[in-house]
Amino acid sequence: MEKRLNQRRRINTSIVCSRFKSLQGGEPIDGMMKNCCSTGFCAELNSPVRPGTVLVVRTTGSSWGYSMEEGFRSMALAEVKWSQPMSVEGEIFYATGLRYLSAY
Protein backbone atom coordinates (compact mmCIF):
# COMPACT_ATOMS: atom_id res chain seq x y z
CA MET A 1 0.00 0.00 0.00
CA GLU A 2 1.37 3.41 -1.01
CA LYS A 3 1.94 5.73 1.98
CA ARG A 4 3.08 8.81 0.06
CA LEU A 5 0.87 11.87 0.14
CA ASN A 6 2.45 13.43 -2.98
CA GLN A 7 2.69 12.06 -6.50
CA ARG A 8 6.24 11.14 -7.56
CA ARG A 9 7.43 12.21 -11.00
CA ARG A 10 10.09 10.24 -12.81
CA ILE A 11 13.23 12.16 -13.65
CA ASN A 12 16.75 11.08 -14.53
CA THR A 13 19.04 14.04 -13.97
CA SER A 14 22.53 14.33 -12.51
CA ILE A 15 23.15 15.83 -9.08
CA VAL A 16 26.10 16.62 -6.84
CA CYS A 17 25.77 16.61 -3.04
CA SER A 18 27.91 17.80 -0.17
CA ARG A 19 27.44 17.48 3.56
CA PHE A 20 25.92 20.66 5.01
CA LYS A 21 28.19 20.66 8.07
CA SER A 22 31.46 18.83 7.75
CA LEU A 23 34.59 19.33 9.81
CA GLN A 24 36.68 17.59 7.16
CA GLY A 25 35.20 19.27 4.11
CA GLY A 26 34.48 15.89 2.54
CA GLU A 27 34.36 14.82 -1.06
CA PRO A 28 31.35 15.67 -3.20
CA ILE A 29 28.87 12.86 -3.72
CA ASP A 30 27.69 12.41 -7.30
CA GLY A 31 24.41 10.80 -8.23
CA MET A 32 21.26 10.74 -10.28
CA MET A 33 17.87 12.04 -9.14
CA LYS A 34 15.42 9.29 -10.14
CA ASN A 35 12.08 10.74 -9.02
CA CYS A 36 10.83 13.82 -7.20
CA CYS A 37 7.78 15.35 -5.56
CA SER A 38 7.09 18.55 -3.63
CA THR A 39 8.48 17.10 -0.37
CA GLY A 40 11.55 15.18 -1.52
CA PHE A 41 13.18 12.85 -4.00
CA CYS A 42 14.90 9.53 -4.51
CA ALA A 43 18.44 9.40 -5.86
CA GLU A 44 21.10 6.85 -6.73
CA LEU A 45 24.29 8.10 -5.05
CA ASN A 46 27.82 6.80 -5.59
CA SER A 47 28.56 6.79 -1.82
CA PRO A 48 26.55 5.77 1.25
CA VAL A 49 25.16 8.52 3.48
CA ARG A 50 23.72 7.92 6.95
CA PRO A 51 20.08 8.72 7.65
CA GLY A 52 19.77 12.09 9.39
CA THR A 53 22.63 13.62 7.39
CA VAL A 54 21.78 16.99 5.85
CA LEU A 55 23.06 17.50 2.31
CA VAL A 56 23.31 20.49 0.02
CA VAL A 57 22.01 19.12 -3.29
CA ARG A 58 22.63 20.82 -6.63
CA THR A 59 21.31 19.54 -9.93
CA THR A 60 23.81 19.53 -12.77
CA GLY A 61 21.45 18.08 -15.37
CA SER A 62 18.21 19.08 -17.04
CA SER A 63 14.96 19.76 -15.16
CA TRP A 64 13.09 17.86 -17.91
CA GLY A 65 10.50 20.66 -17.79
CA TYR A 66 9.47 20.05 -14.17
CA SER A 67 8.64 23.01 -11.97
CA MET A 68 9.30 23.63 -8.28
CA GLU A 69 5.66 22.72 -7.53
CA GLU A 70 6.27 19.34 -9.15
CA GLY A 71 9.29 18.70 -6.95
CA PHE A 72 12.21 19.92 -9.04
CA ARG A 73 14.80 21.99 -7.16
CA SER A 74 18.00 23.27 -8.78
CA MET A 75 19.54 23.63 -5.29
CA ALA A 76 18.20 22.51 -1.92
CA LEU A 77 18.97 21.35 1.58
CA ALA A 78 17.70 17.82 2.09
CA GLU A 79 17.78 15.30 4.92
CA VAL A 80 18.66 11.68 4.18
CA LYS A 81 15.75 9.51 5.37
CA TRP A 82 17.06 6.12 4.20
CA SER A 83 19.84 4.59 2.08
CA GLN A 84 20.22 1.06 0.66
CA PRO A 85 22.98 -0.44 -1.49
CA MET A 86 21.95 -1.64 -4.93
CA SER A 87 23.67 -3.04 -7.99
CA VAL A 88 23.18 -1.32 -11.36
CA GLU A 89 24.89 -3.02 -14.29
CA GLY A 90 27.51 -4.50 -11.95
CA GLU A 91 28.26 -1.23 -10.12
CA ILE A 92 27.24 -0.51 -6.53
CA PHE A 93 25.12 2.59 -5.94
CA TYR A 94 23.05 3.66 -2.95
CA ALA A 95 19.32 4.18 -3.43
CA THR A 96 18.64 7.12 -1.12
CA GLY A 97 15.44 8.84 -0.03
CA LEU A 98 15.73 12.52 0.82
CA ARG A 99 13.28 15.04 2.29
CA TYR A 100 13.56 18.69 1.31
CA LEU A 101 14.34 21.10 4.16
CA SER A 102 14.47 24.25 2.04
CA ALA A 103 14.90 25.17 -1.62
CA TYR A 104 16.44 27.93 -3.67
Backbone hydrogen bonds, N-H to C=O, Kabsch-Sander energy under -0.5 kcal/mol:
donor,donor_aa,acceptor,acceptor_aa,energy
9,R,36,C,-2.8
11,I,34,K,-2.5
13,T,33,M,-1.5
15,I,31,G,-2.6
16,V,58,R,-2.4
17,C,29,I,-2.8
18,S,56,V,-1.7
20,F,54,V,-2.8
25,G,22,S,-0.6
26,G,24,Q,-1.7
29,I,17,C,-3.0
30,D,28,P,-0.6
31,G,15,I,-1.9
32,M,44,E,-2.0
33,M,13,T,-3.1
34,K,32,M,-0.5
34,K,42,C,-2.9
35,N,42,C,-1.4
36,C,9,R,-1.9
37,C,40,G,-2.5
40,G,37,C,-0.6
41,F,98,L,-2.0
42,C,35,N,-2.0
43,A,96,T,-2.5
44,E,32,M,-2.5
45,L,43,A,-0.6
45,L,94,Y,-2.4
46,N,30,D,-2.4
52,G,80,V,-3.2
53,T,50,R,-1.9
55,L,53,T,-0.5
55,L,78,A,-3.1
56,V,18,S,-3.2
57,V,55,L,-0.6
57,V,76,A,-3.3
58,R,16,V,-2.4
59,T,74,S,-2.2
60,T,14,S,-2.7
61,G,14,S,-1.4
66,Y,63,S,-2.0
70,E,67,S,-0.6
71,G,68,M,-1.6
72,F,67,S,-2.2
76,A,57,V,-2.3
77,L,102,S,-1.7
78,A,55,L,-2.4
79,E,99,R,-2.7
80,V,53,T,-2.7
81,K,97,G,-3.3
82,W,97,G,-1.2
84,Q,95,A,-2.7
86,M,93,F,-2.7
88,V,86,M,-0.5
88,V,91,E,-3.1
91,E,88,V,-2.0
93,F,86,M,-2.9
93,F,91,E,-0.5
94,Y,45,L,-2.4
95,A,84,Q,-2.4
95,A,93,F,-0.5
96,T,43,A,-3.0
97,G,82,W,-1.9
98,L,41,F,-2.8
99,R,79,E,-2.4
100,Y,39,T,-2.2
101,L,77,L,-3.2
101,L,102,S,-0.5
102,S,77,L,-1.3
104,Y,75,M,-2.4
